[in-house]
Amino acid sequence: MLYALMCKDKPGSLDLRMSNRPAHVEYLKSLEASGVLKMAGPLLDDEEKPMGSLLVLSAGDIKEAEAIAAGDPYAMADLFASTEIRAFNWVFKNPEA
């Protein structure tokens, strides 16, 4: 099952995001190598600066998706004000369809 993670940063946390970015990128690379990460990128504010993250993951169930989200260095650094995880049906432009 695919899950979409929509994570919004705490206000004024761009420095925290940037200082944890190298570890976050390495974490995503490991998820990609294992086939878990399907797509990812930052959400941008009106000034086109990062203010959150959007990821699509393959996980066995919501609990597994939650565990993957909790293991993200951004989450462990307490960057996010909110994280929403929803089952996702990738219909258009799915490279695996």
C-alpha positions in Angstrom: 0.0 0.0 0.0 1.2 3.5 -0.7 1.0 6.3 1.9 1.4 10.0 1.4 3.1 11.9 4.2 2.4 15.6 4.4 4.6 17.2 7.0 4.5 20.9 7.9 7.4 22.6 9.6 7.1 24.6 12.8 7.2 28.4 12.1 10.6 29.9 12.0 12.4 26.6 11.7 14.3 26.9 8.4 17.7 26.8 10.2 16.7 23.6 12.0 15.6 22.1 8.6 18.8 23.0 6.9 21.1 21.8 9.7 19.3 18.4 9.6 19.0 18.2 5.8 22.2 16.0 5.2 20.9 13.3 7.6 17.4 13.6 6.1 18.7 13.1 2.6 20.7 10.1 3.6 17.6 8.6 5.3 15.6 9.1 2.1 18.4 7.6 0.0 18.3 4.4 2.2 14.5 4.3 1.8 14.8 4.7 -2.0 17.4 1.9 -2.2 15.1 -0.5 -0.3 12.1 0.4 -2.6 10.1 2.1 0.2 10.4 5.7 -1.1 8.5 6.4 -4.2 8.8 10.2 -4.4 9.7 13.1 -2.1 10.3 16.8 -2.0 9.8 19.9 0.0 6.6 21.9 0.3 7.3 25.6 -0.4 6.0 28.7 1.1 5.0 31.9 -0.8 8.7 32.9 -1.1 9.5 29.4 -2.4 11.4 28.5 0.7 11.0 25.0 2.3 8.2 24.8 4.9 7.4 21.1 4.9 7.8 17.8 3.2 5.7 15.6 0.9 6.7 11.9 0.6 5.0 8.9 -0.9 6.0 5.6 0.7 5.3 1.9 0.2 4.5 0.3 3.5 2.6 -2.8 4.7 0.2 -0.8 6.8 -0.3 2.6 8.5 1.7 1.5 11.5 4.7 0.8 9.3 4.3 4.1 7.5 4.2 5.9 10.9 7.4 4.1 12.0 9.1 5.2 8.8 8.0 8.7 9.4 9.2 8.7 13.0 12.6 7.5 11.9 13.2 10.6 9.6 15.9 12.8 11.1 13.6 15.8 10.5 11.0 14.2 12.8 13.6 13.2 15.3 14.8 16.8 15.4 11.2 17.9 16.2 11.0 20.0 13.0 7.4 19.3 12.2 4.4 21.1 13.6 2.2 18.4 12.0 2.4 15.2 10.1 -0.6 13.7 8.2 -0.3 10.2 6.8 -3.0 9.0 4.3 -3.4 5.9 2.1 -2.6 7.0 -1.4 -3.7 5.6 -4.8 -1.2 6.7 -7.5 -3.3 6.7 -10.6 -1.7 9.1 -13.1 2.0 9.0 -14.1 2.8 6.1 -11.8 6.0 4.7 -13.2 5.2 1.3 -11.7 1.7 1.0 -13.2 
